[in-house]
């Protein structure tokens, strides 16, 4: 059996922990760390760059499916929406899943969060809040206006 390079092995550990902690704040940390290590392997064109790319794309796709599934029910609690928004930001900041409009997904989660937090407020107030949140999140979210 061939030993796997330490950086790739550590990335796998972090991404495995993402799956174990998907609904906790720890998932965000492990996702960032795992993606960082994979991106570093890819950037330095290490021998395992192809494996790192495949692993990154696989976990990106898994997390994307998880987030979309979590958004299915109409009554997602505010803390869960906030957590999903953080996960979408990590996905959007990664170099994986470039064919996916992650900022649009983040905006969708943000809209659900604002609708929940600003229940009873006017549509204009909600729209201002969502625009403010998108600006606060920074590029590439600034241009995402949700009607």
C-alpha positions in Angstrom: 0.0 0.0 0.0 1.3 3.4 -0.9 1.4 6.1 1.8 -0.7 9.1 1.1 1.0 12.5 1.4 0.4 14.1 4.8 -1.4 17.2 3.4 -3.8 15.1 1.4 -4.4 12.8 4.4 -5.1 15.8 6.6 -7.5 17.3 4.0 -9.4 14.0 4.0 -9.6 14.0 7.8 -11.1 17.5 7.8 -13.6 16.7 5.1 -14.6 13.5 6.8 -15.2 15.7 9.9 -17.4 18.0 7.9 -19.8 15.1 7.2 -19.8 14.2 10.9 -20.5 17.8 12.0 -22.7 19.1 9.2 -25.2 20.8 11.4 -22.7 22.3 13.9 -20.4 25.3 13.6 -17.4 22.9 13.5 -18.4 22.0 9.9 -17.5 25.5 8.6 -14.0 25.2 10.2 -13.3 21.7 8.8 -14.6 22.6 5.4 -12.4 25.7 5.2 -9.4 23.7 6.3 -10.0 20.8 4.1 -10.5 23.0 1.0 -7.5 25.1 1.9 -5.2 22.0 2.0 -6.6 20.6 -1.3 -6.3 24.0 -3.0 -2.7 24.2 -1.8 -1.9 20.8 -3.3 -3.5 21.8 -6.6 -1.8 25.2 -6.6 1.7 23.7 -6.1 0.9 21.1 -8.8 1.8 18.3 -6.4 1.7 14.8 -7.7 -1.7 14.4 -6.1 -3.3 17.4 -7.7 -5.7 15.3 -9.7 -6.8 13.4 -6.5 -7.1 16.7 -4.6 -9.3 18.2 -7.4 -11.6 15.2 -7.5 -11.9 15.2 -3.7 -12.7 18.9 -3.6 -15.3 18.6 -6.3 -16.9 15.6 -4.6 -17.2 17.4 -1.3 -18.4 20.6 -2.9 -21.2 18.6 -4.6 -22.1 16.8 -1.4 -22.3 20.1 0.6 -24.3 21.7 -2.2 -26.8 18.9 -2.1 -27.0 19.1 1.7 -27.7 22.8 1.6 -30.3 22.5 -1.0 -32.0 19.7 0.9 -32.0 21.7 4.1 -33.8 24.5 2.3 -36.7 22.3 1.2 -38.9 22.8 4.3 -40.5 26.2 4.6 -39.9 26.4 8.4 -36.1 26.2 8.6 -35.0 27.7 12.0 -33.0 31.0 12.0 -29.9 29.5 13.5 -29.9 26.7 10.8 -30.3 29.3 8.0 -27.4 31.4 9.4 -25.3 28.2 9.5 -26.2 27.3 5.9 -25.3 30.9 4.8 -21.8 30.4 6.3 -21.4 27.1 4.5 -22.4 28.6 1.2 -19.8 31.3 1.8 -17.1 28.7 2.2 -18.2 27.0 -0.9 -18.3 30.3 -2.8 -14.8 31.1 -1.6 -13.4 27.8 -2.8 -11.9 27.0 -6.2 -14.3 24.1 -6.6 -17.7 24.0 -8.3 -17.0 26.9 -10.7 -20.0 26.0 -12.8 -22.4 26.5 -9.8 -23.8 30.0 -9.0 -23.0 29.8 -5.3 -23.6 33.5 -4.8 -27.2 33.0 -6.0 -27.6 30.1 -3.5 -26.2 32.2 -0.7 -28.6 35.0 -1.7 -31.5 32.5 -1.5 -30.4 31.4 2.0 -30.0 35.0 3.0 -33.5 35.8 1.7 -35.0 33.0 3.8 -33.0 34.3 6.8 -34.1 37.9 6.4 -37.7 36.8 5.8 -37.5 34.9 9.1 -35.8 37.6 11.1 -37.8 40.5 9.6 -41.2 38.8 9.8 -43.8 41.5 10.0 -41.6 44.2 8.4 -42.5 45.8 5.1 -41.2 44.3 1.8 -39.1 47.4 1.3 -37.5 47.0 4.7 -36.8 43.3 3.9 -35.3 44.3 0.5 -33.0 46.8 2.1 -31.9 44.3 4.7 -31.1 41.7 2.1 -29.2 44.2 0.0 -27.2 45.3 3.1 -26.4 41.6 3.9 -25.2 41.0 0.3 -22.9 44.1 0.5 -21.7 42.9 3.9 -20.8 39.5 2.5 -18.8 41.3 -0.2 -17.9 40.3 -3.7 -19.2 38.3 -5.5 -22.5 38.7 -3.6 -23.0 42.5 -4.1 -24.7 42.1 -7.5 -27.2 39.5 -6.3 -30.5 41.3 -5.7 -33.3 39.1 -4.8 -36.8 40.1 -5.7 
